[in-house]
Amino acid sequence: MQSVTRHNSPDIWIDQMFSAQAARKGGVVRRSLAWVDREVGRDRFMQEVRYRGFHLIETADQFVVVCHNGPIRILF
């Protein structure tokens, strides 16, 4: 069995997340709060989302990032 090497650099994690196809195409990506806390920390994560002009929603144990800067309406 081959072991998986995990990069512990927050910069690499951030780059991988925002280079995902959904993020590049203006879609939605989600990550668990625990995963964000472990990999980069909430402050850094929120800073990166804000820097890109994206929208961040926290729901239950997940962060949902809407990867565009257009308007959002929450309908219900």
CORQUIJO-V259212 format. One record per residue. SS is DSSP state (H for helix, E for strand, C for the rest). PSI is psi in whole degrees, 0 to 359 (* if undefined). D_CENTER is the distance of its C-alpha to the mean C-alpha in whole Angstrom. Layout:
SS/PSI/D_CENTER, SS/PSI/D_CENTER
This chain:
C/134/30, C/135/27, C/152/25, C/128/21, C/127/21, C/130/17, C/126/16, C/2/16, C/123/15, H/325/12, H/318/12, H/316/12, H/313/9, H/313/7, H/317/10, H/318/10, H/312/6, H/358/7, C/2/10, C/151/10, H/317/13, H/318/11, H/318/9, H/330/12, C/9/14, C/20/13, C/208/11, E/136/9, E/151/6, E/150/6, E/146/6, E/148/9, H/318/10, H/321/12, H/316/10, H/314/8, H/316/11, H/319/13, H/317/11, C/340/10, C/148/11, H/320/10, H/313/12, H/317/10, H/311/7, H/323/8, H/316/11, H/320/8, H/314/7, H/317/11, H/322/12, C/353/11, C/18/13, C/174/10, E/141/10, E/128/8, E/135/10, E/127/11, E/128/13, C/244/15, C/27/13, E/148/10, E/135/7, E/125/7, E/122/6, E/112/9, C/53/9, C/167/12, C/14/15, C/171/17, C/154/19, C/137/17, C/129/20, C/117/20, C/324/23, C/*/23
